[in-house]
Amino acid sequence: MFGAAEKMEDALAGVDEWPKVLILRLNLVTAMDATGLNALESIVERMRHKGVVAILSGIHFQPLQLLMKAGFIEVIGRKNFCSTF
């Protein structure tokens, strides 16, 4: 997750016009640790500052449990989670 987050941040660094919505498809992320959580929080916070709504889709059980324990569900909003893309 952390490596993917770095790649995405690098790709977004050169964006001139930001989208209104960014969908993060997490269906391939079967496990997440604190480093991955921090990367995800950083991305979502950065998007929020740009006025972009982040949607998380396809999240597996373990990452979802981690996000719930960390209180991240409330930060991003339950409505911004969906089971599939």
Buried (B, 14 or more C-beta within 10 A) or exposed (E): BBEBBEEBEEEBEEEEEEEEEBBBEBEEBEEBEEEBBBBBBEBBEBBEEEEBBBBBBBBBEEBBEBBEEBEBBEEBEEEBBEEEE
